[in-house]
């Protein structure tokens, strides 16, 4: 009964969400596109000609924003376990970003030069139980960080979604050892009841 009630509440919220309606009008595949747009307006992460990897890309809202920003000379590689329809200017890699064969495929695509920016809007399948969900999101964050160590160029940037809670402060401290500057952002498109935040790491140091 509780699960059904929660599902109905989510559907009502989704149907009345102004960002959902705006995404449909704007042609974005997800409301999360506005999170990246807001963060990018503030931090100017995306620039023409950049090489970008979007982890957990499906359905493609962030890849759409990135592709539009880096054209005409840039490149966006979208990685997700789920199938994703084509987007102009985006190369889609279907697979687990932490699997060796997926990493190998991505490295083959980017070639000798590493990427300027890694985006991650990854989140686990949420149970609604914080003691379960928090370790899952932190484990994903750790995987993204390890991926960045392989694919991100010196001086590159990382944008990663995390949840406030156990392990968050330690993770940010760890990131601080590898990035010149760190910023925590809570974009307006993030729902008020969500404890998600986005950590921006600027100027990666190997």
JOTA-V809598 format. One record per run of one state. SS is the DSSP state (H for helix, E for strand, C for the rest). FROM is the first residue (numbers start at 1). LEN is the number of residues. If there is no record, write none. Layout:
ss->SS from->FROM len->LEN
ss->SS from->FROM len->LEN
//
This chain:
ss->C from->1 len->1
ss->H from->2 len->15
ss->C from->17 len->1
ss->H from->18 len->9
ss->C from->27 len->6
ss->H from->33 len->11
ss->C from->44 len->7
ss->E from->51 len->5
ss->C from->56 len->5
ss->H from->61 len->10
ss->C from->71 len->4
ss->E from->75 len->6
ss->C from->81 len->9
ss->E from->90 len->5
ss->C from->95 len->5
ss->H from->100 len->11
ss->C from->111 len->4
ss->E from->115 len->6
ss->C from->121 len->9
ss->H from->130 len->22
ss->E from->152 len->12
ss->C from->164 len->4
ss->H from->168 len->9
ss->C from->177 len->2
ss->E from->179 len->7
ss->C from->186 len->10
ss->E from->196 len->9
ss->C from->205 len->2
//
